[in-house]
Amino acid sequence: MQYRSSTRLLAAVTAVLAVTAGTGLTAVSATAAPVTAVQAPAQAADVTTLPHPTELVSAGETGFLTRAVYPSGAEYRWTNYSSGATKSLTQPRTTFLGAQSDIVFSRKDTESTYWINPMTGGTGGIGYGLSHDDQRYALRGIAGETLVMSFTDPDTGVLDVNLMSRATGSKTIIDVPGIPGTARLGRVWASTPGIALIQYTDGGYTYIVTVDTATGQFVDSPIQTHSERPAADAFVSRTHWAWIERTATGRVQLLTVPRGVTAEPVVTYLGQAATNQDVDVNLVGNWVTTTELNGGTAPVPSALFPLTARRLGDPSTTVKLLDHVSTTATAPNGDLYARGGTVAHGEGVYRISPGADGTPTATLVASTDAPTVLTLTHTDVPATIDFDANGGKVRLQWQLSRANAGGKVVLRHVRTGRSHEFALQNGEVVRDWRGEFADGPAPNGDYVWELTAKPLNGIGPDLKKTGTFKVTRKAGLHDYDDNGAVDLLSRDASGKLWRDEVRKTESSSDYWSLESKLVGAGWNGYDQIEAVGNVAGAPAPDMVARDTTGVLWLYLGKGDGTFAPRTRIGGGWNGYNKITGGSDLDGDGWSDLLATDAAGVLWAYRGTGNWTAPFGGRAKVGGGWNSMNQITAVGDVTGTPRGDLLARDTAGVLWLYPGASANSFGTRVRVGAGWGAYTHLVGMGDVDRDGRNDLFAYGKSGSFVYRGTGDAAIPFGPRENSSVYPATPTPRHPIV
């Protein structure tokens, strides 16, 4: 893991947050006080940078020990206060421990020996090993250079507590006779040099007691605590006791009392804890600090998350130091080191020490190069999303700086205003998007994405970020609303034209219509209507219609499911008995038109891409087509650059004519017999988005889909059911 080190560590950021004064006992407000004064860092290089997962283990005379946990294991570092030099201590399967000393203990997973590693001067190095004479004794805590060990006899239930160290130059093991043998040991703290603060339970009551690490004797009489939650935090300084009492329902109060005098403790109600995490307590000079730990990753807000200092004897005077804390360690000189963060200056290790007037201040001594405020740290949204590539899907990703955030990402199509949203999960959105909205396919065109997120722990402001992207797809033969889905057109008996968007999902058994939308009325004035693909230059496919006088009209697709007002192509088209379009015969990118006359000659009209003159002059393809009763342009179904044609003969046999040139086809291929059962065959385009055009068939038995294979020898797969148009009689009949 890479990290930066600096030549000067201290005096980087000094933060004094929200000082308030009053009289009497206080209860913490439900809303944390805002930051009112922050001194910016003089130089960013003045602060050492540690990995973001860093947590405090201990703080000594010259530096502090940290641990960063990764899936591969834990990494340990010792950082020197004055120089900022950071030394890696990591060894395979080895745990490093310490408390209020420059001595760091290490133990391998399979051993019982605790090795002494002096960190004085920031150099480190293994000194001696310590192991208890009775391997049944287990480590319960560390106080300075002393290991607190205990053993409870499984037969008698008697507890024995020992202090083991090499403080005098050789191994010593000292009993702690004051703790009853009937007790059960709780937590062990290093609060003040030379003292181990020990918690134990006996006879249903919980006590905290100070033990001299040199003699094993009690320094003060035990204090009985009344927390309903076991192992509540406690601290002892040279002058005061401080401890937390917490009810089973999470109500928290702070108790402080001077050492060496008989007095009732000062009780300060802090409020309601929001999580099951410990409420940490420490003493810094004449102030006591509290914080509900791990607020930075909490899923709920709490008024107890900020590291807040209260003046001893006047707990109504408070100083907010940090916005949250995850771990703390007290140095031998009484300074508190806290791994936490502020909205103003981000995550890191802060030193809490008395200022010139005795009021605690927070100084950033090591950064983890991460913000406390909720930020967007990573996005993966292509500028252009082409749904004709990568199997018709794209991975979209938005990553926040932390997981405890709620919110969403909204994708909004600029032209239509249609939108779709993805919910944040664990501080991120990672979706393989197939271009689908809840109400149908997402249209092509420009989009805006908007991320809105709220920190669930209430720390910092809400987040809002935006960006843009574009969705593109090749224009489909029957995609009239520019969303990549096939649209079929039908005319009812009253002359109204309808558009049905054809869908099929993984969970559906057939192809169905998302909805029928009215295109317009008055279409019964035409005797033939044909979808012809893109012939006029606009991105959307077009349509031609022939009226009863033989005039052919162009309806230019607008890309929104509607058509522009008709424009006249020309007269004399009643000389043709069959018209079809949608195949690009010459490979110029524009669909061409095919028509057969009464003599059985097939003619080709080249698409120009010019809406004022959409077709060029006709070219003869060949004769003999009067044996066919239906022709259908299907685009490319054989995998070549040119469009193909289907033709059904009077015996009901369907033939494939592979495109060869602007006015010719290759050798025809027999598709199969029995196709006379259908009244309409429609080259529908690529309905399943597999890159191959498909065929729609309708007859008395209903409607069906034949998916293209890309193989000229067997161009279509087995027929599949469709409920787009039911079996006749039906109020609408497919025409294109």
N, C-alpha and C positions, 0 to 999 in steps of 0.2 A: 504494500500500500504506500503510495507516494504522499509526502507531506512537506511543507516548507518550514524552515527554521529561521530565526532572526537573531541578530546580535544583541538586541535589547528587548526584554520581555515586559517590563512593568510600565506603569503610567501610560496605558494605551487609551482607555476609554473610562471616564469617570461619570457614573450616572447616579443621580439622586432623584428619586421619583416620588412625587406626591406627598409632601410633608403636611400633616394636619395636626392640630393641637386642640385639647379640650380637657375636661375634668371628669373624674369618676371612671367606673368600669365601662368598657365598651363592647359592642358586638359588631363584628365586621359587616359592612354593607354587602348587600347581595350583588352589587355592581362594583367591579374593581375600579379603583381610582385611576384616572388617566395619567400618562407621563407628562410631567410639567416642566422638567429641566433635564437636559441631556447635554453633556460636553462631547463634541465630536472628536474622533481620534486625530492625533497630530499627523501620523503617517501610517498607512496600512501595513507597511513592512515592519512596524514595531511589534506586531502581534504574531506569535507563533501560530501556525495552522496545523491542526490535528484532524484525523479522519472524522467524518460526521458521526459514526456510531460510537464515538468516544464517550466513556463514562468514568467518573472519578472512583478510585479505589481508596487512596489515602493521600495525606498531605504531610510532608515532613519539614525539617528545618531549612533545607535548601531547594526542595523541589516537590513535585507531586507525581503520583503513580496513576496511570489510566489504563483502561481496558476497552478494546473495540472488538465486538463479537461479529463474526462473519459465518456463513455456512461452513466454511472450511476450518473454522476454529477461532480462538481468541488471540488478539495481538495486544501485547503489553508494552508500555512506554514509560520512561521516566523523563520528566521535563524539568530542567533547572530554572529556578525563578529568575536569577539575575542575568544569565546569558541567553536563555531561551533555547539552549541546546537540548535536543530530544534524543534519547538513547533507546533503541529497541531492546527489549528483554526477552522477546518471545522465544520459547523453546517448544519442541513437540511434546504434546500431552503433559504440559506443565502449567500449574496455576501459581500466580504471583499474588501475594497478600501483603497488607501493611496497615498501620493505623498510627498517625501522629508521630512519625519518626522517619529518619532517613534510612532505616533498616527496612529492606523488602525481603519477605520470606517467600521461598518457592518450594513447591512440592510436586513431584511427578505423580501421575495418576495411580501408578502401581506401587508406590512407596509410602512409608509412614514417616520418613525423615523430612524435616523442614529445614531448608538450607538458608543461611543468613547471607544476604547480599547487601553490603554497605553501599549506599548511593552518594556518600559525602563527596563533594566536588563534582558530582555528575558523571563520574567515571564508572562506578559500579564494579562488581567482581564478587565471586563467591567466597565467603569466609568460612564458616563452620556449619555443621549440620546439627540439628536438635531432633531427638526422638524420645518419646516417653518410655520409661522402663517397662511399663505395662501397656502393651499394644491395644488394650481394650479402651483406653482413654481417647476421647475424640476432641478435636478442636472446636471450641465454642465461640471464640472471638480473640481479638488482638488488642492490646493496650500498649502502645509504644513498642518496646523491645520484648514484651512479655506475651507469651501464648497462654490463653486461658483454656484449660483442658478439664473434662469432666467424665465421670463414669458412674452409671447407676447399676448396682448389682441386680441382675435379673431374678435372683432367688430371694434376696432380702428387701429389695427396693430401696436400698440406702444409697444416697447421692454422695459423691466425693468430688470436690472441686480443687484443682491444682493450678499453680502458676509456674510456668516453665520458661527459663530464659538463660542467656549467657551474659547478662549485664555486668557481672563481676569478673568475667574472663573465663569462667568455667560453668558447665551446666548446673543449674539449680532447679529443684522442684519443691515448691512450697505449698503446704495445705492452706485452704481458706476455711478455718474452723468455725467461723461465725454463721455460715449458711447451714441450716439444719439438714441432717441426713434425710429427713422426710420430705424435703423440698424437691421441686422440679425446676431445673434451670431454664431461664428464658433468654433474653438478649444480653449481649455484652457490648459496651461502648467504650471508646477512648475519647474522653471529654477534656480532661486536664492531665498534663504530664505527671506521671507517677501514680496515677489513679485509674483503676478499672471500675467503671460503673456497671454493676451487675443487677439484672432483674431476675427474681425467682418467685415461685408460687408455693405457698405452704398453708395447709389447712383451709384451702379455698380462698385465701387472700393473696394479693400480689404486692410485692415490695421491690423497691430499688435501694441499692446500698453502694457506698463508695468503699473500695478495697485498695489498700496500699500495696502496690505491685512488688515492693521490696520485702514486705513482711507477711503479707496475706491477711493482715488485721483490718477490721473495719475502721475507717476514718471518721465517719459520721454514723449515727444511729440509722437503721433502716427507716425508710418512709413508705407508709402504706399508700398505694394508689387505688383508684376505684374505677378504672376503665372497664367497660363491659366488653371491649374488644381486646383480645390478648396481644401482648408484645407492642403496646403503644410506645411511642418514642419518648426518650428522656435525655436530659443533658445536665451536666454539673460543671460549673466554672469554679474559680477560686473563691467566689463570693456567694454564688446563688445556685439553687436547684431550679430546674424547669422541666415540666413533663406534660404530656398530653393525656387527657381522659376523653373517651369516646363511647357513646352509647351504641347499642346494637343497631339502632336506626340511623346512625351516622351523625348525630349531634356532637360537636367538638368543642371542648373548652381547654384553655391553657391555664396551667397553675405554676406560679413562681413563689419561692420563699427564700429568704437569706439563709446561708449556712451558719451553723454555730449559734443560733438563737432559737428561742421558743416563740413561734409566731404562727398565726393562721396564714395559709397560702393566699395570695392574691389570685382570684379566679376571674378569668376573662372569657366570656363566651365568644367563640370565633364564628360560629355559624354551622351550616349543614354541609358535610362533605358530600360530594357528588359521585365519588368513585370508591372502590375498595382499597385504594392505595394508601400508604402510610401518610400521616401528617407529621412532617419532620420539624423538630425543634432544636435550636442552637442558641448559645449565648455569645454575643459579640460585644465586649466592653460592658457598658451599662444598658444594653439593649438585648431583647430576646427576639429571635426570628422564627417564623413559622411558614410552612408551605405544604399544600397538599401535592404530593409528588406525582410526577409523570403527567402533569397537565398538558404538556406539549403534544402528547399523543392521545389524550383523552377524547372520547366520543361525545362528551357533554361539557357544558360550561360549569365553572365553580368559582365562587368568590374567594375560595381558599387557595387557588392556584398561585397567585402572585407571591413571591418571596417578600414578606412584609416584616419590618422591624417595629417593635413596640418598646417604648422606654420603660425600664424597670421602675416600679413605683407609680408610674403614670401611663398605663397601657392605652389610654385614649390618644396619646401622641404616636402617630404611626408614620413610617417611611416605606413606600413601595420601592423595592430594589430591582426585582426582575419580574418578568411576566409569567415565567414558569421555571421549575427546577425538576431535574430527574434524579440526581445524586449529589451528595454533599460530603465534605471531609474537613475536619478542623485541624489546623496546623498547631504546633506546640506553642506559638506565640499568641494564640487565640483568634487569629484570622480564620474566617470561614471561606472555603472554596466550594463553589457551586457550579455544577454543569447545568446550564439552562439557557435562557435567551430573553431578549427584549425585542419588541417590534422595531425599535429604532436601530439596533446594532446587531441583531441576529444571534445565532447560536454559538456557544463556546463555553469556556471555563472562566468564571468570574471570581475575583477575590473580593470578599466583603470584609471591610476593616473600618475602624473608627476614623472619621475625618478630624480636622483640626479642632472642631468644637465637640468631638465625641460622637457626632451623628454618623451612623454607618453609611458608607458609600460603596458602590459597585464598580469595580475596575476590570475590564476585559483583559485577561492575560493570555488566552489562547483561543483562537477562532476555529470553528469546524467548517468554516466557509459555506455556511448554509443560512438562509433567512429564517427568522421566526415568523414573519408575516407570510401569509399564504401566497405563493407565487406559482406561475405556470413555468415549469422547468424544461419541458420538452413537448414538441408537437411534431407529428408526422402526417401532414396533409398535403398531398401532391398539388402543385399549382393547376395541373390539368389531370383529370381522372378520365381515362379512356376505357369504357366498359366493353369495348371490343377486344381488349387485351387482358392478359392474366386470368383467363377463365371467367371474365365478367365480374370480378370482384376486386376490391382494394382494401388494404388495411389502413384504418384511420386510428390515430393515437394522440391523446392529450394526457400529459403527466403533470401532476401537481407536486409541490414540494413536500407534502405530507398526505398521509392516507385519511386522516380524520377530517374530511371535508364532504359536505353534501352539495349537490348541484346538478347541473346538466349541461350538455352541449346541444345547441339547436342549429340545424342546417336549414337555411331559408333560401328558396329559389327567388332570385331578384325579380324576374318578370312576372311570375304568377303569385308570389307571396306564400306558396305552399311550403310547409316546413315539416321537419321530423326531428325528434330529440332522442338523445342517448343520456341515460342517467349515469352520474359518477358512481363508481364502485371502488372503494378503497383508494380514493384520491386519483383515479385515472379512468379514462375511457379507452378501451382497446376493442375495436369492432372490425370484423371482416364484412364490409358493406358491399352489397350486391346492387346498389342503386335502387333500393325499394323504400318507399314511404309506407306508412300504415294504410293509406288510401290508394296505393297503386305505385307504379314505377316513378322514380324521380325524373323530372324533365331534364333535357340537356340545357346547357346555358350557364350563366353566371350564378354563383352562390356566395352567400355570406355565412360563416359560422360564428357563433357567439357562445362563449363559455362563461357561465355564471356559477360561482362557488362561494360557499359560506363556511368559515371554520367552525366545526362542530363544538370545539372547546371554547369558543367565544374570544379567542386571542387574536387580535388584529382585525383589520377591516375585511369586508367581503371583496371578492375578486371578480373582475369582469375583463375578458379579453375577446378580441374579434379577429377574424381573418377572412380571406377570400379564396375561392377555387372555382374551377370550371369543369363541368361534366360534358363529355362528348361521346357520341356514338355515330357510326356510319348511318346515313339516312336509310331507313328501311323501306321496302316496297309499299308497306301498308302502315307506316308509323306517322299518322297525321297530327299527333299532338306532341311529337318530338320527345318522347320519353323511353324509346327503345322497345315498346310493346307493340304487338300487331293489332291494328284496328281493321275491322270488317265493316263494310257498308251494306245497308239493306233498305229497300223501299217498301212501304206498306201500301195497302189498297187505296188510301186517300192521297197518295203521292208524297208523303213525308219521307225524308231521308234520315236514317239513323246510323249512328256509329257505335259499334260494340268493341270494347277493348278485351282482347282474348288473353286469359291468364291460365297458368297451371303452376301449382306449387308442389313441393315435395309431399305434402299431406293430402293433396287432392287426387281423385281417381280419374278425372277427365279434364278437358280444356273447357273453361267456362268464361262467361262474360262478367267483367267487373261491374259494368253498368252500361245501360243503353242511353246514349245522349242524342238529342234531336239536333240534326244538322240544319234542317230547314224544310219548308213545304214547297209545293209546286213542281216536284220532280216527275210527275206523270206526263209532262209534255215531251219527255225523251223516250225513244224506243230502244236506245242502248247507252249504257253508262259503263265506263271502264276506268279502273285504276291503272295508271301508266307509269308509275314511278316518277323520278325527278326528270322532267323534260324541259323545264323552263328556267332553271338557274337558281331558284330559291332553295334553301336547305331541305324543305319538306317535300314529300311526294305530291304529285298532281293527279288530276282526274279530267277525262274528256267525256262529253255527252253529245249524242247526236239527236237532233230533233226530228220531227216527222217530215220536215221538208228537205232533210238531207244535209242540214248545216251542222258542222262539228264545232263544238265550243270547248274552250279550255277553262278549267277551274284550278287556279293556282293555290296550292296548299300554303297556309300561313304558319303552320307549325304549332298552332294552339287548338287543333281539332276542328277548325273552321276553314272556309275557303274564301278567297277574294272574289269580287264580282266577276262574272264570266266575261271572257274575251273571245271574239269570233276567230276561228281558225280558217274556215272556208266552207263553201258549199260543194255539192256533188258527192257527198259521202254515202248517199243512199245506194250507190252502186256497189257497195260492199255488204256482204251478208254476215261476215264475222270480222270483229275488230278486237285486238288484244294488245297490251303493252306492258312494259316493265322489265324487259330484257335488254341489256346493253350489248347489241350485236357487234359493234365495231370497236368496243373497248375504249371509247373516248370519255367515259364517265357519265354520259347522258343516256337515259333509257330511250329505246326506239319503239316505233309503232308498227304492227303487222296487221294486214287486212287481206281477206280473200274476196274475189269478185265472183259474179255468177258463172263465169267460165271456168272457175276453179284455179285461177292464178293467184299466187300469194305474192303480195307486194310489201316492201319494207320502206318505212319513212324514218329517216335518221333524225334523232333528237338533237336540237341545236343548243339548248341551254339558254335560249333567248325567248322570254315570255311573249314578246310581240310577234315572233315568228318561230314557234316551238318546233316545227318539223321542216326538214329540207325536202327536196324533190324525191319522188318515189323511185325505187329500184326494184326490178323484177327478181323475185327469188326463184320461181318456177311454177309449173302447172301441175295438174292432177290433184289438187287439194279439194276438189268437190267430192272426194270420197270421205272427207272428214266432216263430222257434224259439230265439232267443237275444237277450238284452238285456245291454248292458254300459255301465255308467257310467264315463266316461273323464275326469271333471273338465272343465276348460276347454280345449278344443282349437281354439276359433274366435277367441280373443282378446277375449272379452266377460267381464264380471264374473261371469256365471252359468255353472254347470256344464252339460255336454252329455251326450247319450245316443246310443249306437250300438245299432241293432237290425238283425238279419239275418232276412230273410223265408225262407219255405220253398223258394224258388227259388235261394237262395244269394246274393241281392243284399243288400249292406250299405248301410244308410241312416244318415245323421247327422241327429239331432234337436237343433238348437241350443236351449239353455236360454233361456226367455223370462220365466218367473215361477215362483213357488213351486209351482205345479201345472199349468204349461203349457209347451209347446215351440213354437218357431217353425216355419216351413215346412221340411219335411224336405228333405235334399239327398242325391242318389244318390252314394254313394261308389264303387260298382262291383260287378260280378258275380264269381262264382267263389269267394266266401267260404265256401261250404259245405264246402270242403276242410278247414276247421279245426273241431276239436271244442271248442276253448276260445279265447275272445277276452278278454284281460285289459287293463283300463285301468291300465297300469303306472306312470303318473306320468312325470316328466321324467328319462329315463334318460341323456340326453346333456347335461344341465345347460344347455340353450339357452333355458330359460324357457317351453317348450311341451311339453305332455303328449304321450306316445307310446303306442303300442299294441303289445301282445305277442300273437302268434298261435301256436297249436300244433295240429298234426294229424299224420296218418300220415307225412307227409314230413319232419317235424321241427318245430323252433321258429324263429320269425322275429320281427323287429322292424320296425314301421312308425313312422318318426319323424314327429311332428306338425309341420305347417307354419304353423299359426296362421291359415290361410286357409279359410273355411267352404266355398268352392267346391271346393277340392282339399285336404282336411284332412290327408292323409297322403302322404308321399313314397314312393318305391319300397321294396319290402321288402328287408331286409338280413338276412344269415345270422346265426343264433344257435346256439351249441352248448350252451346251458343245459340243454335237454332234447333228447336225440337222437330220431330217428324211432322209431315204435313197432315192435316191442314194447319197452317200457322199464319198469324196476322202479317208477318213480314217474310220476304223472300230475299236470300242473299243474291247480290248481283255482281259485286266486285270485291 
